Amino acid sequence: MARGARVRGVERRAFGTHEIAHTHNGQVDVRLTRAGVRDLRDELRSDARIDLRGPGFDWILIRVRNAADVKRAVELLRYAMRAAGGTVTASRGSAARRRARTRQR
């Protein structure tokens, strides 16, 4: 998934005060909210790349192995951001990276 973090236009950012996703070992954990998991349950269950944590959980696990998997993870990440009530801005260039580093300090 480290490769996915280098995709042009993708930037690691804080999203409010709540974490909505993180990566580890070729997998992405995404917080869809309980209502989101409930609404998408059948769709999520039918996707072999996705593991549901169990009843009442708001996180899902997505296995990422190829470009199609990354695309699916991004779709679900966008859903998670909408569910969290936020918007996404993409920025590029060294000035944007400096601003992001300044905000993280």
LUMPATOR-89939 format. One record per residue: residue in one letter; x, y, z of N, C-alpha, C, CB in turn; chain. Coordinates in steps of 0.001 Angstrom, whole numbers, plus 524288, in hexadecimal, padded with zeros to 5 digits. Glycine has a CB too. Layout:
N
ATOM  code   n.xx   n.yy   n.zz  ca.xx  ca.yy  ca.zz   c.xx   c.yy   c.zz  cb.xx  cb.yy  cb.zz  unit
ATOM     A      X      Y      Z      X      Y      Z      X      Y      Z      X      Y      Z     A
...
% end
This chain:
105
ATOM  code   n.xx   n.yy   n.zz  ca.xx  ca.yy  ca.zz   c.xx   c.yy   c.zz  cb.xx  cb.yy  cb.zz  unit
ATOM     M  80334  7FB53  80000  80000  80000  80000  80354  804DD  80000  7FC61  80007  804A6     A
ATOM     A  80839  80468  80184  80BAD  808F0  80150  80BE6  80AFE  7FBC6  81132  8078F  80349     A
ATOM     R  80B9E  80778  7F7FE  80B93  8091D  7F28D  806D0  80C83  7F178  80BA2  8045B  7EEE7     A
ATOM     G  80253  80B2C  7F3AC  7FD96  80E42  7F2E8  7FE10  813B3  7F528  7F8FA  80B88  7F551     A
ATOM     A  8011C  8144B  7F948  801D1  81974  7FBA8  80500  81D0A  7F82E  80470  818F3  800F6     A
ATOM     R  807BA  81ADF  7F44E  80AC6  81E18  7F0C1  807CE  81F74  7EBC9  80FC8  81B5B  7EF60     A
ATOM     V  802FF  81DCE  7EB43  7FFE8  81EFE  7E6A6  7FF31  824E5  7E64A  7FA89  81C27  7E6D3     A
ATOM     R  7FFE3  82705  7E1B7  7FF78  82CA4  7E0FC  7FA3C  82EA4  7E2FB  8002C  82E0E  7DB39     A
ATOM     G  7FA6C  832A8  7E633  7F5B2  83509  7E83F  7F3DD  832C0  7ED62  7F17B  8348E  7E45F     A
ATOM     V  7F638  82E69  7EF0A  7F4BC  82C0C  7F402  7F86B  82E1F  7F82C  7F4E8  825EE  7F3BD     A
ATOM     E  7F63C  82FE8  7FC46  7F94E  8324E  80063  7F751  8307B  805A7  7F91E  83848  80001     A
ATOM     R  7FAD6  82F67  80937  7F93D  82DDD  80E73  7F7A3  832C0  81166  7FDB1  82AE5  8115D     A
ATOM     R  7F2ED  832B7  81383  7F0F8  83744  81644  7EDD9  835A9  81B0A  7EDA5  83A9C  812A8     A
ATOM     A  7EDC0  8391E  81EBB  7EA44  83869  8232A  7E4D1  839E2  8215D  7EC05  83BC1  827FF     A
ATOM     F  7E0F6  83730  82349  7DB8D  83847  821D1  7D899  8396E  826D2  7D902  83396  81EBC     A
ATOM     G  7D85D  83E76  82810  7D5DD  83FEE  82CF3  7D8D8  83D89  83176  7D019  83E35  82D0B     A
ATOM     T  7D616  83BA3  8354D  7D8AE  83930  839CA  7D7E7  83352  839CF  7D6A7  83B7F  83EE1     A
ATOM     H  7D55A  8313B  835DC  7D436  82BA8  835B1  7D729  8290C  83144  7CE5A  82ABA  83517     A
ATOM     E  7D980  824AF  8327F  7DC16  821A1  82E73  7D7EB  81ECC  82B4F  7E017  81DB3  830D6     A
ATOM     I  7D866  81EFB  8261F  7D4A3  81C2A  822E9  7D732  817D5  81FC3  7D1DD  81FE7  81F48     A
ATOM     A  7DC6D  817A5  81FAB  7DF14  8136F  81CD5  7E4C9  8132B  81E6E  7DE9D  8143B  816DF     A
ATOM     H  7E6F2  80E89  81DE1  7EC8B  80DD1  81E72  7EE0D  808EA  81B6E  7EE2B  80D6A  82455     A
ATOM     T  7F313  80883  81A4A  7F4F8  80419  81731  7F8F1  800F5  81A52  7F767  80601  81204     A
ATOM     H  7F949  7FC07  818F9  7FD4D  7F89E  81B21  7FD70  7F38B  8181C  7FC57  7F792  820F6     A
ATOM     N  8021C  7F1BB  816CD  802EB  7ECA2  81448  7FF75  7EBB5  80F86  801F8  7E85D  8182B     A
ATOM     G  7FF18  7EF81  80BFC  7FBF8  7EEC7  80742  7F625  7EEC0  80834  7FD76  7E9D6  804AF     A
ATOM     Q  7F48B  7F10A  80C8D  7EF02  7F13E  80DDA  7ED95  7F6C4  80F87  7EDA9  7ED45  81234     A
ATOM     V  7E8AD  7F80F  80EC4  7E6B4  7FD27  81063  7E21D  7FC3F  8140B  7E510  80092  80B92     A
ATOM     D  7E25C  7FE84  818A4  7DDE4  7FE90  81C37  7DB0C  803B6  81B56  7DFA4  7FDEA  82221     A
ATOM     V  7D5FF  80361  81A6B  7D2CE  80806  81965  7CE3C  8080D  81D35  7D0D2  80823  81398     A
ATOM     R  7CD62  80C88  81F9C  7C8F1  80D27  82332  7C452  80F55  8201B  7CA5E  810D8  827ED     A
ATOM     L  7C08A  80C06  81F1C  7BBF1  80D9A  81C12  7B789  80FA2  81F7D  7B9FC  8090E  818DC     A
ATOM     T  7B7C6  80F02  82474  7B3AB  80FDB  82857  7B02D  80B06  82872  7B068  814E9  82715     A
ATOM     R  7ADA4  80A29  82CC3  7AA26  80597  82D3A  7A5C2  805DA  82943  7A7DB  80539  832C2     A
ATOM     A  7A39D  80A87  82897  79F57  80B22  824C8  7A147  809FC  81F43  79D03  810B7  8250C     A
ATOM     G  7A606  80BB2  81DFF  7A83B  80AB2  818D8  7A90D  804ED  817DA  7AD54  80D8D  8183B     A
ATOM     V  7AB23  80235  81BB8  7ABE4  7FC8A  81B30  7A6A1  7F9E4  81A87  7AED2  7FA42  81FFE     A
ATOM     R  7A2D3  7FB8B  81D98  79D91  7F943  81D35  79B3E  7FA3D  817C9  799EF  7FB8E  8217A     A
ATOM     D  79BBF  7FF0B  815CD  79987  80060  810B0  79C2A  7FD79  80C37  799F2  80633  80FC4     A
ATOM     L  7A148  7FC8B  80CAD  7A442  7FA04  8087E  7A54D  7F436  80981  7A963  7FCD3  807BF     A
ATOM     R  7A2FB  7F203  80D8D  7A447  7ECBC  80F52  7A454  7E8B3  80AEB  7A074  7EB0D  81373     A
ATOM     D  7A032  7E860  807D7  79FFC  7E466  803B6  7A44C  7E531  7FFB0  79AA9  7E480  80103     A
ATOM     E  7A52D  7EA10  7FE2C  7A94B  7EB55  7FA6B  7AEB0  7E9EC  7FC9E  7A916  7F12F  7F8FC     A
ATOM     L  7AF98  7EB35  80187  7B49B  7EA20  803FE  7B57C  7E443  8049E  7B4ED  7ECD3  8094D     A
ATOM     R  7B171  7E179  80621  7B1E8  7DBC6  806D2  7B316  7D8F4  801B7  7ACE5  7D995  8092A     A
ATOM     S  7B13A  7DB16  7FD60  7B202  7D881  7F853  7B766  7D9A1  7F5FC  7ADCB  7DA38  7F484     A
ATOM     D  7BA75  7DD09  7F866  7BF9F  7DE7B  7F668  7C3CE  7DB70  7F96D  7C08C  7E485  7F6E3     A
ATOM     A  7C687  7D7E2  7F6C1  7CA67  7D47F  7F949  7CEFC  7D78C  7FB98  7CC72  7D087  7F567     A
ATOM     R  7CFCB  7DC5D  7F9E7  7D422  7DF86  7FBEF  7D2F9  7E1CA  8014D  7D562  7E3EB  7F82C     A
ATOM     I  7CE10  7E18E  802EA  7CC5B  7E454  8079B  7CAF2  7E08B  80BF7  7C7B1  7E7D4  8065D     A
ATOM     D  7CCD1  7E1D1  810A3  7CB5A  7DEEC  8155E  7C843  7E290  818E4  7D047  7DCB8  81848     A
ATOM     L  7C3BD  7E0C4  81A85  7C0A9  7E3A4  81E5E  7C268  7E1DD  823BE  7BAA3  7E2C4  81D93     A
ATOM     R  7C2AD  7E554  8275F  7C490  7E40B  82C9C  7C096  7E109  82FCC  7C60C  7E8F2  82F79     A
ATOM     G  7BBAB  7E1E8  82ED0  7B797  7DF43  831BF  7B32C  7E300  832EC  7B9C4  7DCF4  836CB     A
ATOM     P  7AF0A  7E11F  8354B  7AA84  7E471  83671  7AC0A  7E8FD  839FF  7A624  7E135  83900     A
ATOM     G  7AA22  7ED83  838B7  7AB00  7F221  83BED  7B023  7F4EE  83B00  7AAB1  7F0A7  8416D     A
ATOM     F  7B373  7F2F0  83792  7B86F  7F581  8367B  7B7D3  7F96F  83210  7BCA6  7F173  83517     A
ATOM     D  7BAEC  7FD8B  83233  7BA9A  8017D  82E1A  7BF66  80185  82A95  7B9E0  806D1  83081     A
ATOM     W  7C329  7FE01  82B7A  7C7D5  7FD91  82849  7C779  7F8CA  824C1  7CCBB  7FD45  82BBC     A
ATOM     I  7C9A0  7F942  82003  7CA2D  7F4D4  81C77  7CFEA  7F472  81AE9  7C690  7F56D  81789     A
ATOM     L  7D186  7EFE1  8191F  7D6D6  7EEFA  81757  7D6B1  7EDCB  81187  7D978  7EA76  81A6F     A
ATOM     I  7D9DD  7F091  80E80  7DA19  7EFC5  808D9  7DF96  7EDE9  80776  7D8AA  7F4E7  805CC     A
ATOM     R  7DFFE  7E964  804E6  7E508  7E77A  8030A  7E63A  7EA25  7FDD4  7E505  7E15C  80274     A
ATOM     V  7EAE8  7EC52  7FD64  7EC60  7EF58  7F8C3  7F109  7ECB8  7F621  7EDB0  7F520  7FA3B     A
ATOM     R  7F025  7EAC7  7F16A  7F443  7E807  7EE8D  7F55E  7EA5A  7E929  7F2CE  7E25F  7EDF4     A
ATOM     N  7F199  7ED17  7E6E6  7F249  7EF1B  7E19A  7EF42  7F442  7E0F7  7F06E  7EB01  7DD7F     A
ATOM     A  7EF78  7F672  7DC4B  7ED0B  7FB8B  7DB49  7E724  7FB6F  7DC36  7EE2D  7FD48  7D5AF     A
ATOM     A  7E494  7F72C  7DAE3  7DEE8  7F6CF  7DBC1  7DDAC  7F6E1  7E19C  7DCAF  7F1C4  7D934     A
ATOM     D  7E107  7F466  7E4AD  7E041  7F469  7EA5C  7E0F8  7F9E7  7EC96  7E415  7F095  7ED05     A
ATOM     V  7E4E3  7FCB0  7EA94  7E5C1  80216  7EC53  7E104  8056C  7EAFE  7EAC1  8046A  7E9CA     A
ATOM     K  7DEF5  804B4  7E649  7DA57  807A9  7E4AF  7D5C3  8069C  7E85E  7D8D1  80645  7DF0A     A
ATOM     R  7D4F1  801B8  7E9C0  7D0AC  80056  7ED54  7D18F  802B1  7F2BA  7D024  7FA5E  7EDC3     A
ATOM     A  7D663  8027C  7F491  7D79E  804C5  7F9A5  7D69E  80AA4  7F9A7  7DD4C  803A8  7FB1C     A
ATOM     V  7D7FC  80D42  7F56F  7D714  812E9  7F50D  7D137  81411  7F4FB  7D9B9  8152B  7F017     A
ATOM     E  7CE28  810F1  7F235  7C879  811A6  7F228  7C645  8114D  7F7B3  7C5DB  80D85  7EE9A     A
ATOM     L  7C7FC  80D5D  7FA8F  7C609  80CB0  7FFE3  7C81A  810E9  80387  7C787  80751  801F6     A
ATOM     L  7CCC7  812C6  8028A  7CEE2  81717  805A0  7CBAF  81C0D  804B5  7D4AF  8180B  80443     A
ATOM     R  7CA34  81CFB  7FFEE  7C6D0  82186  7FEC7  7C197  82101  80199  7C5E4  82211  7F8CB     A
ATOM     Y  7BF72  81C52  80199  7BA92  81B5D  8046C  7BB52  81C96  80A36  7B8BE  815A1  803AE     A
ATOM     A  7BFB6  81ACA  80C5B  7C0DB  81BAE  811E9  7C148  82184  8131E  7C5F3  818E2  81379     A
ATOM     M  7C3AD  82477  80F9A  7C431  82A19  8107E  7BEDB  82CC1  81065  7C7CD  82C90  80C5E     A
ATOM     R  7BB85  82B16  80CCE  7B633  82D49  80CB4  7B341  82BD5  811AD  7B329  82B55  807D8     A
ATOM     A  7B3E3  826FE  8135B  7B133  8252D  81818  7B30E  82836  81CE0  7B21B  81F46  818EA     A
ATOM     A  7B7FD  829CD  81CD5  7BA2B  82CC8  82136  7B8B1  83288  820E0  7C01C  82C38  8215A     A
ATOM     G  7B641  83413  81C89  7B464  8396E  81BFF  7B86E  83D50  81A40  7B23A  83B2E  820F0     A
ATOM     G  7BC85  83B95  817A4  7C0A2  83F27  815FA  7C126  83F79  81024  7C5B8  83D8E  81845     A
ATOM     T  7C4B2  842B8  80E7C  7C5EE  8433A  808FB  7CBB9  84231  80847  7C467  848B5  806DC     A
ATOM     V  7CD3B  84122  80382  7D2A3  83FED  8024F  7D4C7  843FD  7FEA1  7D329  83A77  7FFF4     A
ATOM     T  7D972  845B2  7FFB3  7DC18  8491C  7FC06  7E13D  8468B  7FA9C  7DCF3  84EB2  7FE56     A
ATOM     A  7E280  84691  7F5B3  7E77C  8446B  7F3F1  7EB02  848F3  7F290  7E6C6  840A7  7EF32     A
ATOM     S  7EFC6  848AF  7F44A  7F376  84CCF  7F2FA  7F88D  84A5A  7F152  7F44F  85092  7F79D     A
ATOM     R  7FB57  84D13  7EE18  80050  84B1F  7EC13  80464  84F5D  7EC8F  7FFCA  8494E  7E656     A
ATOM     G  8093B  84DBF  7EBFD  80D76  85185  7EBDA  8100F  85240  7F118  80B7D  856A3  7E9F0     A
ATOM     S  814BD  85485  7F0EF  817D3  85510  7F5B2  81547  858B7  7F99D  81D3A  85702  7F466     A
ATOM     A  8129F  85CC2  7F7E1  81006  86055  7FB8C  80BD5  85D76  7FE9E  80D9B  86503  7F8A0     A
ATOM     A  808F4  85A1B  7FC06  804E2  85716  7FEAB  80754  85358  80298  8018B  8540B  7FAAD     A
ATOM     R  80BB1  850E3  80134  80E4E  84D54  804DD  8105E  85046  809A0  812D1  84A72  80220     A
ATOM     R  8126F  854F1  808CF  8144C  85810  80D3D  80FCD  8596E  810DB  81703  85D12  80B54     A
ATOM     R  80B53  85B00  80EA7  806C8  85C4C  811E2  80509  8578D  814FE  80242  85E55  80E7C     A
ATOM     A  80500  852F8  81283  80356  84E31  8152F  8070C  84CE6  819AB  8030F  84997  8114F     A
ATOM     R  80C25  84D66  818C8  80FF2  84C4D  81CE9  80F4C  85027  82167  81591  84C8A  81AC0     A
ATOM     T  80E4B  85513  8202B  80D97  8590F  8242E  808DF  857D2  8278E  80CFE  85E75  821B3     A
ATOM     R  80492  85608  82520  7FFDC  854B4  82804  800B4  84FF1  82B7B  7FB5C  853BA  82445     A
ATOM     Q  80415  84C5A  829FE  804F2  8479F  82D00  8082D  84893  831E2  8078F  84398  829AB     A
ATOM     R  80AF8  84CCC  83219  80E69  84DEE  8369B  80B77  84FBB  83B3F  81262  851F6  8353C     A
% end
